[in-house]
Amino acid sequence: MLTSKDRLIVVACDGVWERVRPPGNEEMVKHVNAKLDIGKSLVDIIEGVFGNMISPNPRETGLGGDNMTCILVLVQNMVPQRRSCVMF
């Protein structure tokens, strides 16, 4: 469940998470938040992340040679107010 403290959701395939140091999810969120704080766009952030992860040789298998998919979703200020509802 999202709360008003949540800022973003990171959805990524295993090829991305295998390249992020443990605990990967926390490191990724810290990295993205730091880049957002200095005004980087989502495109620039993902390009930077992938630039450090993708193998220089696309024919290589293993870490950095796997498929890479990542979606960043900004959810800051998107959490609706709770409203009470009464049904009769």
C-alpha positions, -999 to +999 in steps of 0.1 A: +000+000+000+013+034-009+016+061+017+022+098+014+059+092+022+064+071-009+081+088-038+086+062-065+082+026-076+111+007-093+101-022-115+130-041-130+138-075-144+163-099-128+190-088-151+190-054-134+186-067-099+216-091-103+238-061-111+227-040-081+247-046-049+227-061-020+204-049-007+197-040-043+162-025-039+173-001-012+205+009-031+185+015-063+159+037-045+186+057-027+204+062-061+172+073-079+161+096-051+196+112-050+194+119-088+159+132-086+170+156-057+195+172-080+170+176-109+179+146-131+152+134-155+139+098-153+155+091-187+189+104-176+187+083-144+179+051-162+206+058-189+231+063-161+220+031-143+222+011-174+255+027-184+271+011-153+254-023-157+253-034-193+282-054-205+304-037-231+302-069-251+265-076-260+273-112-269+286-118-234+264-139-211+261-136-174+261-104-153+256-075-176+249-096-206+213-105-196+183-085-208+177-053-190+143-037-183+136-010-157+106+012-152+105+041-128+071+054-116+069+086-097+041+083-072+049+113-050+018+133-042-003+107-060-017+090-029-054+099-027-069+111+005-088+085+025-124+092+024-150+076+045-179+060+027-212+050+041-234+026+022-271+021+029 
